């Protein structure tokens, strides 16, 4: 009885939520129209070693010393577990850990809340300039709209996971490369 009474309102709410999701998660072609250009070799150069800084938090991409597998945001400490060699494969970028020689990637399917991890085989990544500030970068799983996202909207607490998430205007999804 209660469900029947509120069914029209529930249906309207669900329809609104679906429309909102369609706006929040653009298609790849819409995303391509919003970004400046793909990074190939201006700042990010193949064979160079970088620390990769989250624009909002200032933390860096860190390979956890606890398990040598988990990728988190962590305060810069100068460790080799925070240094990444960039390698251009001809159609995408690979990130190789200076500490372990493992490649930054993910397990499973690229989607919202997929954790970054490392593996023995490279994962290709697309690096695009951000639309708001072209000196910042977004790093996407190729041919998707999911990019690196520092958990909890870019919380600066060391240990926050770095995941994949649908691109939106959050600056916690943007990164800067600082050559070591």
C-alpha positions in Angstrom: 0.0 0.0 0.0 2.8 2.4 1.0 4.7 1.6 -2.2 1.7 2.3 -4.4 1.2 5.7 -2.6 4.8 6.8 -3.2 5.5 5.1 -6.6 5.1 8.2 -8.7 7.5 10.2 -6.5 10.0 7.3 -6.4 9.8 6.9 -10.2 10.5 10.7 -10.7 13.4 10.5 -8.3 14.9 7.5 -10.1 14.4 9.2 -13.5 16.2 12.4 -12.2 19.1 10.3 -10.9 19.5 8.6 -14.2 19.6 11.9 -16.1 22.1 13.3 -13.6 24.4 10.3 -14.1 24.2 10.8 -17.9 25.3 14.4 -17.4 28.1 13.5 -15.0 29.7 10.7 -17.0 30.3 12.0 -20.5 31.1 9.8 -23.5 34.7 9.7 -24.7 34.0 11.9 -27.7 32.4 14.5 -25.5 35.5 14.3 -23.2 37.9 14.7 -26.1 36.1 17.9 -27.1 36.6 19.3 -23.6 40.3 18.7 -23.2 43.1 20.6 -24.8 45.4 18.1 -26.3 47.0 14.8 -25.6 50.4 14.9 -23.9 53.1 13.2 -25.9 56.4 14.8 -25.1 56.2 18.4 -24.0 56.7 18.1 -20.2 56.3 14.4 -19.8 59.2 12.8 -21.6 59.8 9.1 -22.2 62.6 7.6 -20.1 62.4 10.4 -17.5 61.7 9.9 -13.8 59.0 11.9 -12.1 57.1 12.3 -8.9 53.4 12.7 -9.7 51.7 15.2 -7.5 47.9 15.5 -6.9 47.0 19.1 -7.6 44.5 19.4 -4.8 46.2 17.6 -2.0 49.9 18.0 -2.9 50.5 14.3 -2.1 52.3 12.1 -4.6 51.6 8.7 -6.2 53.1 6.3 -3.8 53.8 2.5 -4.0 53.0 1.3 -0.5 56.1 0.1 1.3 53.8 -2.1 3.3 52.9 -4.5 0.5 54.7 -3.2 -2.7 51.4 -3.4 -4.5 48.9 -0.7 -3.3 49.0 2.8 -4.8 48.1 5.7 -2.5 48.5 9.4 -2.2 51.3 10.1 0.3 53.3 13.0 1.5 56.5 13.5 -0.5 59.4 11.8 1.2 62.0 11.3 -1.5 61.7 7.5 -1.6 62.1 5.5 -4.8 58.6 4.1 -4.2 57.4 7.6 -5.1 59.4 7.8 -8.4 58.0 6.7 -11.7 59.7 6.3 -15.0 57.5 7.4 -17.9 57.7 5.2 -21.0 56.0 6.1 -24.3 55.0 2.9 -26.1 54.0 4.6 -29.4 50.3 4.8 -28.5 50.1 5.1 -24.7 52.2 5.8 -21.6 53.5 3.3 -19.1 54.6 4.2 -15.5 57.4 2.0 -14.2 58.2 2.0 -10.5 61.9 3.0 -9.8 61.7 1.0 -6.6 60.5 -2.3 -7.9 60.5 -2.2 -11.7 56.7 -3.0 -11.7 54.2 -1.1 -13.8 51.4 1.0 -12.5 48.0 -0.5 -13.5 44.8 -1.9 -12.1 43.1 -5.2 -11.7 39.9 -6.1 -13.4 37.8 -3.7 -15.5 38.4 0.1 -15.6 35.5 1.7 -13.8 34.5 3.9 -10.9 36.3 3.0 -7.7 38.8 0.6 -9.4 42.0 0.7 -7.3 45.4 1.4 -8.9 48.0 -1.3 -8.2 51.2 -2.5 -9.9 51.9 -5.5 -12.1 54.8 -7.1 -14.0 53.2 -6.2 -17.4 52.6 -2.6 -18.5 49.2 -0.9 -18.6 48.8 1.8 -21.2 47.6 5.2 -20.0 46.4 8.3 -21.9 47.7 11.6 -20.5 45.6 14.6 -21.4 45.8 18.3 -20.5 43.1 19.4 -18.1 40.5 21.8 -19.6 40.6 24.3 -16.7 44.3 24.5 -16.2 46.4 23.1 -19.1 49.5 22.8 -17.0 47.7 20.1 -15.0 47.1 16.6 -16.4 44.4 13.9 -16.3 45.5 10.3 -16.7 42.9 8.0 -18.3 42.6 4.3 -18.8 42.7 4.3 -22.7 39.5 4.7 -24.6 37.5 5.4 -21.4 36.2 8.4 -19.5 37.7 7.1 -16.2 40.8 8.8 -14.9 43.0 8.8 -11.8 41.2 10.1 -8.8 42.6 10.7 -5.3 40.0 9.2 -2.9 37.7 11.3 -0.7 37.8 14.2 -3.1 41.5 14.6 -2.7 41.9 14.3 1.0 45.6 15.1 1.9 45.8 12.3 4.5 48.7 10.0 3.6 47.4 6.6 2.6 44.3 7.6 0.7 43.9 5.3 -2.3 44.2 6.4 -5.8 41.4 4.9 -7.9 39.8 5.3 -11.3 36.7 7.4 -11.5 34.6 9.1 -14.2 36.0 12.4 -15.2 34.4 15.6 -13.9 35.6 19.0 -12.8 37.2 17.9 -9.5 40.8 19.1 -9.2 41.6 16.0 -7.2 41.6 14.2 -10.5 44.4 16.4 -11.9 48.1 15.8 -11.5 51.5 17.5 -12.1 54.7 15.9 -13.0 57.9 17.0 -11.3 61.1 15.6 -12.7 63.4 13.9 -10.2 
